[in-house]
Amino acid sequence: MPETRLAVYVTAHTVKQLADGALDARRTLQLLQRLGVERVYIENYRSGLFVTPEQLEKVARIFSGEGFEVAGG
C-alpha cells in the first residue's frame, strides 16, 4: 500500500497575505510542519484577485526554503 502524503491548497488571498507580511509565515510554516504537510499548491487568482508573479515567487520560496514541495494550483 502506498504511503499517504498530505498536501494543502493555499488560496490567492492567503498567498497575498503571506507575500505582504499580513500573515505570519513562520507560524504558518510551523503549523503545516506539525500537521505533516509535504506539498503546497499555491493559487494565483480567485474572485477577481490576481497575485503578482513576484508575490507567487516570494511565497514559493518561503515554502520551498522549508522543504515543502511547491506547485501551482
C-alpha positions in Angstrom: 0.0 0.0 0.0 1.4 3.4 -1.0 2.3 5.9 1.7 -0.2 8.7 2.3 1.2 12.2 1.7 -0.6 15.4 2.9 -0.9 18.5 0.7 -2.7 21.8 1.2 -4.1 24.3 -1.3 -3.2 27.9 -0.5 -5.8 30.3 -1.9 -4.8 33.5 -3.7 -6.0 35.7 -0.7 -3.7 33.7 1.6 -0.8 33.9 -0.9 -1.1 37.6 -1.0 -1.3 37.9 2.8 1.9 35.8 3.2 3.7 37.8 0.5 2.7 41.1 2.0 3.5 40.1 5.6 -0.1 40.4 6.8 0.0 36.7 7.8 2.9 35.3 9.9 4.8 33.0 7.6 6.8 31.5 10.4 3.7 30.4 12.3 2.1 29.1 9.1 5.1 27.0 8.3 5.3 25.6 11.9 1.6 24.6 11.8 1.9 22.9 8.4 5.1 21.1 9.5 3.3 19.8 12.7 0.4 18.6 10.6 2.8 16.6 8.3 2.1 18.6 5.2 4.7 17.9 2.4 3.3 19.8 -0.6 1.6 23.1 -1.1 -0.4 24.2 -4.1 -0.4 28.0 -4.4 -3.2 29.7 -6.3 -2.7 32.8 -8.5 -6.3 34.0 -9.0 -9.6 33.9 -7.2 -12.7 36.0 -7.3 -11.1 39.0 -9.1 -7.9 38.9 -7.0 -4.7 38.4 -9.1 -1.5 37.5 -7.3 1.6 39.1 -9.0 4.4 36.9 -10.2 6.7 38.5 -7.6 4.3 37.5 -4.8 4.0 34.0 -6.2 7.7 33.6 -6.3 8.2 35.0 -2.8 5.6 32.6 -1.3 7.0 29.7 -3.3 10.5 30.5 -1.9 9.1 30.7 1.7 7.6 27.2 1.4 10.4 25.6 -0.6 13.0 27.0 1.7 11.5 25.0 4.5 11.4 21.8 2.5 7.9 21.8 1.1 7.2 20.7 -2.5 5.5 23.6 -4.2 3.2 23.5 -7.2 0.8 25.9 -8.9 -2.9 25.3 -8.5 
